């Protein structure tokens, strides 16, 4: 990878030790799983405990309201986990080794135009 013109490490750059972001990054899959499963179990329990109605009757409004609240909770949870994952990824990349930036010719300060 050191021969690639795209990823040349800066000589003498060091990697920082992983910190809190590494522990959070490793727990995110479990947080995503349990944060999705628990509201879905509550929705199932909500339907199971709902009063029995005729098979062709529409669902009770309170049951539907709780379903929509739980769906909103799951979507909010996913967006929070995604936001934390992006933050952890950025910190992990910033703690990695430094790379040489692309060189480009600077404009001549004597020339205007």
C-alpha positions in Angstrom: 0.0 0.0 0.0 3.0 2.3 0.4 3.7 2.1 -3.3 0.2 3.4 -4.2 0.1 7.1 -5.3 -3.2 7.4 -3.6 -2.4 6.2 -0.1 1.1 7.3 0.9 1.6 7.5 4.6 3.3 10.5 6.0 6.7 9.5 7.4 6.8 9.5 11.2 3.0 9.6 11.6 1.7 7.5 14.5 -1.7 6.0 15.1 -3.5 7.1 18.3 -4.7 4.5 20.7 -8.4 3.5 20.4 -10.6 5.0 23.1 -14.3 5.3 23.8 -15.2 5.3 20.1 -13.8 1.8 19.7 -15.9 0.4 22.6 -19.0 2.2 21.2 -18.3 1.0 17.7 -18.1 -2.6 18.8 -21.4 -2.3 20.7 -23.4 -0.7 17.9 -24.7 -4.0 16.3 -26.1 -5.3 19.6 -27.6 -1.9 20.3 -29.2 -1.9 16.9 -30.5 -5.4 17.3 -32.0 -5.0 20.8 -33.3 -1.5 20.1 -35.2 -2.9 17.1 -36.3 -6.2 18.7 -37.8 -4.8 21.9 -40.3 -2.4 20.3 -41.3 -5.2 17.9 -41.9 -7.5 20.8 -44.0 -4.7 22.5 -46.0 -4.3 19.3 -46.6 -8.1 19.2 -47.7 -8.0 22.8 -49.9 -5.0 22.1 -51.8 -7.0 19.4 -51.9 -10.1 21.5 -53.5 -8.3 24.5 -55.9 -6.3 22.4 -59.5 -7.1 22.9 -60.8 -9.7 20.4 -62.8 -8.3 17.6 -64.5 -9.8 14.6 -62.0 -11.0 11.9 -63.4 -8.5 9.4 -63.5 -5.5 11.9 -60.9 -2.8 11.6 -58.3 -2.6 14.3 -58.9 -0.5 17.4 -57.6 3.1 17.2 -55.5 2.8 20.4 -53.8 -0.3 19.1 -52.9 1.5 15.8 -51.6 4.5 17.7 -49.3 2.3 19.8 -48.1 0.6 16.7 -47.3 3.9 15.0 -45.5 5.1 18.1 -43.4 2.0 18.2 -42.6 2.3 14.5 -41.5 5.9 15.1 -39.4 4.8 18.0 -37.6 2.1 15.9 -36.9 4.6 13.1 -35.7 7.2 15.6 -33.4 4.5 17.2 -32.0 3.6 13.8 -31.2 7.2 13.0 -29.5 7.7 16.3 -27.4 4.5 15.9 -26.5 5.6 12.4 -25.4 9.1 13.7 -23.3 7.6 16.4 -21.8 5.1 13.9 -20.8 8.0 11.6 -19.2 9.8 14.5 -17.3 6.8 15.6 -16.1 6.2 12.1 -14.9 9.7 11.7 -13.0 9.6 15.0 -11.4 6.2 14.1 -10.3 7.6 10.7 -8.9 10.7 12.3 -6.9 8.7 14.9 -5.3 6.6 12.1 -2.0 7.4 10.4 -1.6 10.6 8.5 -1.3 10.5 4.7 0.6 12.7 2.3 -1.8 15.2 0.6 -1.9 15.6 -3.1 0.6 18.2 -4.3 -0.4 20.9 -6.7 1.5 23.9 -8.1 0.9 27.1 -6.2 0.0 30.2 -8.2 2.8 32.7 -8.8 2.1 35.7 -6.6 3.8 38.0 -9.1 1.3 37.2 -11.8 -2.2 38.6 -11.6 -4.9 38.0 -14.0 
